[in-house]
Amino acid sequence: MGGHNPPPAPTTLGAMTRKSPIRPADIRGVSRLAIDATIGLTRLVETMHHNIVRTPGILGRHTQEPTRGITGLVYRTIQGATRLVGSGIDALIAQLTPLLDQEPATSSGTREALLAALNGVIGDHLAASANPLSIPMQLRRNGQPLVLTRQGLAASIPQPGGKILLLLHGLCMNDLKWRRNGHDHGEALAAAAGFTPLYLHYNSGQHVSTNGRAFADIMEALVQAWPVPVEKLVIIGHSMGGLVAHSACYYARLGGQTWLQHLRQLVFLGTPHHGAPLERGGNWVNVILELSPYTAALARLGKIRSAGITDLRHGSVLDEDWQHGDRFARSKKRTLVPLPEGAQCYAIGASIAKAPGDSGKPPPGDGLVPVRSALGQHADQGLCLNIPESRQWVGYDMHHLDLLDNPEVYQRLQKWLC
């Protein structure tokens, strides 16, 4: 039309990827994940094949043993060929990486959200397989990582104050999600009381205790490198973030770390101290599938839940909660982990109910976390966190994510912290 020729198609890899939020390392990560998934699916089919050939009763014992003979050779050949192809693809992408655009200094919000969700679901596998898609734990501001040296912090934070506020996100989330509907608790508290807000970014698919230990070490490095004298530390943890903070305090005390001496206040927003029922529901699916040897292999699909997710079943914060047993077990003996001494602890829960009821029963939770779990209350007095009632609060007509931007929640934070 009009005698004009269409613009030429891009002819270089750089031109094809210039407007894409995908990074070269993402391509390698997705490639490795696809290979891992193929091998895992092959093993699942092999296990089903083996159990069917054995012809046990409907509720007979199942086995996870591989097939034998020619059949076993076929499955091993498929897995070996898949690994070989995978290593070849990985090597090829490594050679092509220099031809692609350099990784941008900033990441798109879409990419950050996708990575956070992926890490929440299978982040333990990503970390164990050294997949480039695994999120490294970092403190960030405005989505940019902080270098924990005196010079690095001074360069990133123009006017650091002595009151440091740490904000820890929940499962499948990232530090950018603290801004919701134009509100950010960290920024608002900074304006109201002079806090310097810092945001933790971490792989929420790893065990809570793994992240707790790592966060404790980061906090120690932060306090040692802070450019001005530290007056006080305040931590706000949303959902799983509260469990990570609780775990970090325990391991900091165990290791004699000094940052804990500066911690003055710890606030839990919708934290499942005693577990989340939705994760337990997924666990019952596993139990039903494992009743029959013919469906037992399919339970592996139900178990494609990260270590972080299974920790939410009972609110586990210690290594001992998972090191010496099956993390998918229906019941588990827990040890009460005391809250940090010297710090005032607060708990906020949310309920989808419009208003408090008069039945004497606890109100329904926020869609993910029961109110009693969020407040640290338990039928077994030995497991209660014993947070004073004056430091507990329940918001009504709220869902789990509303805790991030609800005006009443912020007013309560301001009252307690400012």
C-alpha angles and dihedrals in degrees: 000000000000092000095278121135118228115256114269117263116251112268103190133070089234092057092048093054101035095102096034121105088215117109127208090249089054090059091053091046094051090046092054091046091053091052091048090050092051092051091046092050091049090053091049092053090046091053092049090048092051094049092048092050090051089056098209120175119280090263096029126128116287128211135213092203118127122248119264139218121019092341091054090048090054093052093046090050091053092049093046093049091048091053091048093050090046094053090048092052091047091052092047093050089048089057093047094048095085088056092057125082116280114264109268120245090238131043125223119253090239093055092046092051093048092048091048092052093046092049091049092055102038104003094126090059092046091053095044092050093045089238113178088230091068111109114234116219111257141155110239143183121200088354093302122118119243123229105225098223127103091249094044094050093046090052094049098040112047097195110018114189132206094247109078122193118197120197120195120195128215138244117319089001134107137209092268090063091074084083107076126164090350095307129109118181090209096053092043093052090046090056093044101045109009098257120160103224121213124181127214117222114194147153102267092192093072122088114285090235091052090054091042092057092046092048091050090055092048091051091052091051091046095053092046092052101038108128096224132036111285111240097180145335124227123187127198116189123189117206109313088009089071091055090050090051091048090050092047092053090052094050092042090057091045091052097042094241116175100219091077089068089065096049108110105162136021120189124193117203111195092330114171096226090167099030142274120267095216091066090049089053090057088051091057089055088059092050093052093048092049093056091083126047089220093061099028092095089056089060085075087070090053088051093059087109120117125247088251092058094049090049087063091065092080103006093256116190104164134077088232090064091071111011098083104036149029110299088207093058114132095228130028134181111237133199119218110246108207120229116253115282117236094028126097109232125206133187130202122189130183134214132197088216114109093229141350113292127229098221095095090239120118113264120251116274131248095277093274110035126042115234094239091052091049091051094048093246121145138176087235105070089206089067098045115115090212097219106176114256089238087064096048126085136172123204119206132214088027136123127210097270093045086076087076098062111008109130093222091055091051092048089054091049091049092050093051101039107031 
